[in-house]
Amino acid sequence: MLKRAFTIALVALTVAATPARTIEGGPAPFDGDLMRLAEILGALHYLRTLCGASEGTKWSDQMSALLDAEAQSGDRRNRMVANFNNGYRSFQRTYRTCTPAANVAVRRYLDEGAKISREITARYTN
């Protein structure tokens, strides 16, 4: 159920959100949250595969959708991709097999990602 809620919230974010920039073209007020969400997606991409979920490229596809909606090019995109890769690699260095701790991490990341998605959607969409 959490996975479904997270996916729905992320899809709502990518469909409804418009890039919110400051007048000077600076960062959006939710950039920090987007960077964290990118890291979570990378971690989930690694951990869900490691733990036998047959989701294929679901999490990297979600990241691609997020990039398409929020950062089609430039430094912001590069930072989001770096965060995704960091989330993936940090767990790749730690876990070689699925463990109970890896499953706990998955549940926590699903919860955190859903929370971030809900908050961004509620606060910054019309």
Secondary structure, 3 states (H helix, E strand, C coil): CHHHHHHHHHHHHHHHCCCCCCCCCCCCCCHHHHHHHHHHHHHHHHHHHHCCCCCCCHHHHHHHHHHHHHCCCHHHHHHHHHHHHHHHHHHHHHCCCCCHHHHHHHHHHHHHHHHHHHHHHHHHCC
